[in-house]
Amino acid sequence: MDGASPQSSGDDFRGRPLGFVGSYEHSLDDKGRLVLPAAFRPHFSEGAYLAKWQDGCLALMTEETFRRVAEEKMALARAGREIRNIARAFGAGTAVVTPSKQGRIAIPANLRRYAGLSRDIVIVGALSVVEIWDSRRWAEIDQAGDEGLAAGTDLDLSASLWPLGEADQ
């Protein structure tokens, strides 16, 4: 797998936005599969990592992004048992997936349980990763984010390596 990562200076987005953006309402089929939005497919055509993620969603990552996140978690794991347990849960809760020619990926049952995925889901471009949310949970998260933006909450993302920043610890 050598998919492009939105944070890498060597990424080749060829006219596409720099990073994963947008939200897409979809449904899981009876086999627990979803269809990736066409805008995201080129980045994952060689395969991807699907992992338990922050706030109870799943994250779909390119190999390059997964490598950075895993290295960060391994380095942090030296800090103590709690962080090692988080690193273990992250590793154990990650699956390698390869989209079909139709852009479908199968979400393992343990990851569907973790994220509380039922039938209706939302696929969200979260800049460096693609997040997969249960639609009801996403509505809550989206509303909270909208309220923060409307209130003028200043997010200086340039000062961090989000999603590798403090929130992952």
Sequence and secondary structure as in RCSB ss.txt:
>XXXX:A:sequence
MDGASPQSSGDDFRGRPLGFVGSYEHSLDDKGRLVLPAAFRPHFSEGAYLAKWQDGCLALMTEETFRRVAEEKMA
LARAGREIRNIARAFGAGTAVVTPSKQGRIAIPANLRRYAGLSRDIVIVGALSVVEIWDSRRWAEIDQAGDEGLA
AGTDLDLSASLWPLGEADQ
>XXXX:A:secstr
     TT TT   TTS SSB  EEEEE  TTSEEE  TTTHHHHTT EEEEE GGG EEEE HHHHHHHHHHHHH
HGGG HHHHHHHHHHHHTEEEE   TT EEE  HHHHHHHT  SEEEEEE BSSEEEEEHHHHHHHHHHHHHHHH
TT    GGGS TTSSGGG 
